[in-house]
Amino acid sequence: MWDELWSYCRALGQTPDEARRDPQFPFNISVMRASKVYRRFRWNMMHQQIGAKDEGGANHIVNALKFLLEDA
């Protein structure tokens, strides 16, 4: 829970006390958790698609960049 709280506070620029006083905090932390689960799922799917066929690593790099820049 502390990791999530610190990540949440860092993203919003708030202290933990300020964040916990926010009436929307439970909803916002749930959305943040769901986002992390989704990103982890996408990361694992990317690794499955690459497989062992990528001898030079180029596909791995390209897919990793697509994944990281997806939200940007």
C-alpha positions in Angstrom: 0.0 0.0 0.0 2.8 2.4 0.8 4.4 2.1 -2.7 1.0 2.8 -4.2 0.5 5.8 -2.0 3.9 7.2 -2.8 3.4 6.7 -6.5 0.0 8.4 -6.3 1.4 11.3 -4.3 4.3 11.7 -6.6 2.0 11.8 -9.7 -0.2 14.4 -8.2 2.4 16.4 -6.3 0.6 16.0 -3.0 1.7 14.8 0.5 0.2 11.5 1.7 -2.0 13.4 4.2 -3.4 15.6 1.5 -4.0 12.6 -0.8 -5.9 10.7 2.0 -8.1 13.7 2.7 -9.2 13.8 -0.9 -12.8 12.3 -1.1 -11.9 10.8 -4.5 -8.8 9.0 -3.2 -10.3 5.5 -3.1 -11.5 5.8 -6.7 -8.3 7.3 -7.9 -6.1 4.7 -6.3 -8.3 1.9 -7.8 -7.9 3.4 -11.2 -4.1 3.6 -10.7 -4.0 -0.1 -9.7 -6.0 -1.1 -12.7 -3.7 0.9 -15.0 -0.7 -0.9 -13.5 -2.3 -4.3 -14.0 -3.2 -3.5 -17.6 0.3 -2.3 -18.4 1.8 -5.4 -16.8 -0.5 -7.5 -18.9 0.4 -5.6 -22.1 4.2 -6.0 -21.3 3.8 -9.8 -20.8 1.8 -10.0 -24.1 4.6 -8.1 -25.9 7.1 -10.6 -24.6 5.0 -13.6 -25.7 4.7 -12.1 -29.2 8.5 -11.6 -29.5 9.3 -15.1 -28.4 12.6 -16.7 -29.1 12.5 -15.8 -32.9 14.1 -12.4 -32.3 17.8 -13.2 -32.7 19.1 -9.7 -33.0 16.8 -8.1 -30.5 15.6 -5.4 -32.9 11.9 -6.5 -32.6 12.2 -6.5 -28.9 13.5 -2.9 -28.9 10.9 -1.6 -31.3 8.0 -3.3 -29.4 9.3 -2.1 -26.1 9.4 1.5 -27.4 5.9 1.2 -28.8 4.7 -0.1 -25.4 6.5 2.7 -23.5 5.3 5.5 -25.8 1.7 4.1 -26.0 0.5 6.4 -23.2 2.6 9.4 -24.1 
